[in-house]
Amino acid sequence: MSNASAYYAQNEQALLFSEGDEQALAFFFREFHAALALYAFKWIKDSSIAEEIASDAFVKIWKQHHKLGNYYAIRAYLYKM
């Protein structure tokens, strides 16, 4: 997939996410969950808690989905939690 195609697909998913599409939520979960858990693990040093933190971030972002319609905004919001 070219960079332009990837960018288009990511932002299409972001738009669907902002409209409440659960498949778009699953897309972002697949895209970021493992990286978020690893990021949390660097601070927490407990893999189960890191996994829970990453999962909780998705619960929180889903509650705010209507405010986020851009791939990079979603990514930033997840890492900010």
C-alpha positions as CSV (number, residue, x, y, z in Angstrom):
1,M,0.0,0.0,0.0
2,S,1.4,3.4,-1.0
3,N,1.8,6.2,1.6
4,A,-1.1,8.1,0.0
5,S,-3.3,5.0,0.1
6,A,-2.4,4.3,3.7
7,Y,-3.1,8.0,4.6
8,Y,-6.5,7.8,2.9
9,A,-7.4,4.5,4.5
10,Q,-6.4,5.8,8.0
11,N,-8.4,9.0,7.7
12,E,-11.4,7.1,6.3
13,Q,-11.3,4.9,9.4
14,A,-11.0,8.0,11.6
15,L,-14.1,9.5,10.0
16,L,-16.0,6.3,10.5
17,F,-14.7,6.2,14.1
18,S,-16.0,9.7,14.8
19,E,-19.4,8.6,13.5
20,G,-19.5,5.7,16.0
21,D,-18.5,2.8,13.7
22,E,-17.4,-0.1,15.9
23,Q,-15.4,-1.7,13.0
24,A,-13.3,1.5,13.0
25,L,-12.8,1.2,16.7
26,A,-11.5,-2.4,16.0
27,F,-9.2,-1.0,13.3
28,F,-7.6,1.4,15.8
29,F,-7.5,-1.2,18.5
30,R,-5.5,-3.5,16.1
31,E,-3.4,-0.5,15.0
32,F,-2.4,0.8,18.5
33,H,-3.2,-1.6,21.4
34,A,0.1,-3.5,21.4
35,A,2.2,-0.3,21.1
36,L,0.2,1.3,23.9
37,A,0.6,-1.7,26.1
38,L,4.4,-1.6,25.5
39,Y,4.5,2.1,26.1
40,A,2.6,1.7,29.5
41,F,4.9,-1.3,30.4
42,K,7.9,1.0,30.1
43,W,6.5,3.0,33.0
44,I,4.6,0.4,35.0
45,K,6.9,-2.7,34.6
46,D,3.9,-5.0,35.0
47,S,2.5,-6.5,31.8
48,S,-1.0,-7.2,33.1
49,I,-1.5,-3.7,34.3
50,A,0.0,-2.3,31.1
51,E,-2.5,-4.3,29.0
52,E,-5.3,-3.0,31.2
53,I,-4.1,0.6,30.9
54,A,-4.0,0.2,27.1
55,S,-7.5,-1.3,27.0
56,D,-8.9,1.4,29.3
57,A,-7.5,4.0,26.9
58,F,-9.8,2.6,24.2
59,V,-12.8,2.6,26.5
60,K,-12.1,6.3,27.2
61,I,-11.5,7.3,23.6
62,W,-14.7,5.5,22.5
63,K,-16.7,7.8,24.8
64,Q,-15.1,10.8,23.0
65,H,-15.3,9.3,19.5
66,H,-17.6,12.1,18.2
67,K,-14.8,14.7,18.9
68,L,-12.1,12.9,16.9
69,G,-12.2,12.6,13.1
70,N,-8.5,12.5,12.3
71,Y,-6.1,9.6,12.4
72,Y,-3.4,11.6,14.1
73,A,-5.8,13.2,16.6
74,I,-6.9,9.7,17.6
75,R,-3.3,8.5,18.0
76,A,-2.3,11.5,20.0
77,Y,-5.4,11.2,22.3
78,L,-4.5,7.5,23.0
79,Y,-1.0,8.3,23.9
80,K,-2.0,11.3,26.0
81,M,-4.2,9.2,28.3
